[in-house]
Amino acid sequence: MDTIERRAPVQADRQRPAGSITWAEHLAVYEAYARKYGRSQSAERIAERGGFGYDEAALIGVQLKTWVQR
């Protein structure tokens, strides 16, 4: 039986198309984000709103490792 890994969206920017990352990586980015900016939005809500952007992840010191193009 195939299992589908949950993924979170990543917003496109000028250099890269939209994509996705594993949910585990999304949660790791969220934890770094929450330490810097607080928890006014949940990880779920950020994913619902289109996910993190590349530049946003870079600003909080995270390099996206599981990104794949949509």
Backbone bond lengths (Angstrom), bond angles and torsions (degrees), N, CA, C in turn:
res aa  C-N    CA-C-N  psi(-1)  N-CA   C-N-CA  omega(-1)  CA-C   N-CA-C  phi
1 M - - - 1.450 - - 1.525 109.00 -
2 D 1.319 116.51 129.75 1.457 121.22 178.32 1.520 109.99 -79.82
3 T 1.319 115.28 138.24 1.458 119.23 173.84 1.516 107.81 -110.71
4 I 1.300 115.27 137.49 1.453 121.14 179.11 1.517 107.58 -98.61
5 E 1.324 115.47 120.46 1.454 121.00 179.22 1.525 109.73 -75.16
6 R 1.314 116.23 133.92 1.455 120.62 177.88 1.522 109.15 -68.08
7 R 1.316 115.27 137.14 1.460 121.67 -179.83 1.519 109.20 -130.06
8 A 1.311 115.31 157.03 1.465 122.13 178.21 1.529 108.26 -116.76
9 P 1.323 117.33 146.03 1.465 119.75 -179.84 1.527 111.72 -71.57
10 V 1.329 114.65 154.87 1.461 123.15 171.52 1.522 105.81 -127.03
11 Q 1.321 115.83 129.57 1.458 120.90 -177.40 1.521 111.49 -70.97
12 A 1.315 115.95 145.81 1.460 122.20 175.66 1.528 109.13 -70.73
13 D 1.313 115.39 157.42 1.456 120.67 170.82 1.521 107.73 -136.59
14 R 1.307 117.63 -169.49 1.470 120.11 -176.16 1.522 113.52 -65.23
15 Q 1.339 116.98 -29.17 1.465 120.02 -177.55 1.525 113.63 -97.98
16 R 1.327 117.98 -22.09 1.469 120.23 -171.74 1.525 111.00 -131.89
17 P 1.331 116.43 144.81 1.461 119.78 175.44 1.533 110.56 -76.82
18 A 1.307 115.74 168.62 1.465 120.59 175.86 1.520 109.20 -61.76
19 G 1.305 115.51 151.78 1.452 120.48 179.52 1.509 110.35 -155.03
20 S 1.322 114.92 -157.52 1.465 119.80 177.30 1.522 108.57 -149.61
21 I 1.329 114.80 160.18 1.456 123.12 175.29 1.519 107.90 -129.21
22 T 1.309 115.95 163.43 1.467 118.41 177.68 1.526 108.99 -63.09
23 W 1.310 114.67 153.76 1.464 119.31 178.76 1.524 110.66 -62.07
24 A 1.329 116.73 -37.12 1.472 120.47 178.46 1.532 110.31 -60.93
25 E 1.314 117.44 -42.17 1.466 119.34 178.10 1.522 110.52 -68.62
26 H 1.324 117.65 -39.16 1.465 121.08 176.52 1.533 110.09 -56.58
27 L 1.330 116.65 -43.66 1.469 119.96 179.17 1.525 111.49 -65.12
28 A 1.327 117.68 -36.61 1.465 121.17 177.44 1.534 110.48 -65.75
29 V 1.341 116.88 -42.58 1.463 120.65 176.56 1.523 109.11 -63.71
30 Y 1.328 116.59 -42.05 1.463 120.67 179.04 1.532 111.53 -59.49
31 E 1.312 117.81 -42.10 1.468 120.47 179.58 1.526 111.01 -62.19
32 A 1.333 117.32 -41.95 1.469 120.51 176.50 1.526 110.16 -64.36
33 Y 1.325 116.61 -42.17 1.461 122.42 177.39 1.530 110.78 -60.88
34 A 1.329 116.73 -46.48 1.461 121.74 -177.84 1.529 111.85 -64.10
35 R 1.321 117.25 -36.65 1.480 120.00 177.24 1.524 110.72 -62.94
36 K 1.322 116.70 -35.55 1.464 120.88 -176.39 1.527 112.84 -87.58
37 Y 1.343 116.78 -38.83 1.461 120.58 -171.41 1.519 115.28 -118.41
38 G 1.323 118.33 -5.25 1.459 120.58 -179.37 1.512 112.34 93.41
39 R 1.315 114.88 179.78 1.467 121.57 -174.37 1.529 112.70 -113.96
40 S 1.335 116.34 37.82 1.462 118.58 179.13 1.531 111.92 -66.03
41 Q 1.334 116.45 -23.89 1.466 121.62 174.02 1.526 107.92 -121.39
42 S 1.296 116.35 141.63 1.465 120.60 177.13 1.529 109.64 -81.84
43 A 1.314 115.52 165.79 1.464 120.60 174.71 1.531 109.95 -60.11
44 E 1.334 116.07 -39.09 1.475 120.69 177.65 1.519 110.96 -60.07
45 R 1.322 116.30 -46.08 1.474 120.89 -176.86 1.527 110.64 -65.43
46 I 1.308 117.05 -41.11 1.471 119.48 178.45 1.525 109.71 -61.36
47 A 1.321 117.80 -42.50 1.469 120.88 177.78 1.530 110.60 -63.24
48 E 1.333 117.49 -41.47 1.464 121.05 178.62 1.520 111.49 -61.43
49 R 1.320 116.95 -31.24 1.466 121.56 -177.72 1.520 112.84 -90.09
50 G 1.329 117.83 9.84 1.456 120.77 174.94 1.508 114.75 112.53
51 G 1.329 117.01 -2.31 1.454 120.37 177.06 1.521 113.45 83.04
52 F 1.306 114.65 -175.93 1.458 121.26 176.54 1.515 108.98 -79.78
53 G 1.315 116.39 158.38 1.456 121.93 171.12 1.518 109.56 -98.95
54 Y 1.322 116.90 162.77 1.467 121.20 178.71 1.517 110.79 -58.13
55 D 1.341 116.20 -48.64 1.459 120.10 -177.58 1.516 111.09 -64.74
56 E 1.309 117.12 -37.76 1.460 121.61 177.95 1.533 110.41 -61.70
57 A 1.313 117.11 -44.71 1.465 120.97 177.80 1.526 110.10 -62.61
58 A 1.330 117.17 -41.94 1.465 120.96 -179.98 1.528 111.17 -63.90
59 L 1.332 116.98 -38.66 1.471 120.47 179.43 1.520 112.66 -62.33
60 I 1.314 116.48 -29.70 1.469 118.82 178.24 1.523 111.51 -96.69
61 G 1.332 116.20 9.32 1.450 120.95 172.21 1.518 116.17 84.71
62 V 1.321 116.90 26.03 1.466 120.54 -178.53 1.520 109.80 -118.53
63 Q 1.319 116.08 131.83 1.456 121.59 172.55 1.522 107.44 -101.58
64 L 1.322 116.81 125.82 1.463 121.04 -177.83 1.526 109.86 -72.85
65 K 1.329 116.61 122.73 1.464 121.68 -174.36 1.522 113.89 -105.68
66 T 1.346 118.14 -22.77 1.468 119.73 -175.61 1.523 111.95 -108.43
67 W 1.333 117.20 15.96 1.455 121.46 -176.88 1.524 111.17 -62.94
68 V 1.310 115.22 136.17 1.467 122.36 168.79 1.523 107.33 -134.47
69 Q 1.312 115.00 147.27 1.459 120.25 179.79 1.514 110.20 -69.04
70 R 1.310 116.57 142.62 1.464 120.61 177.06 1.499 110.78 -73.57
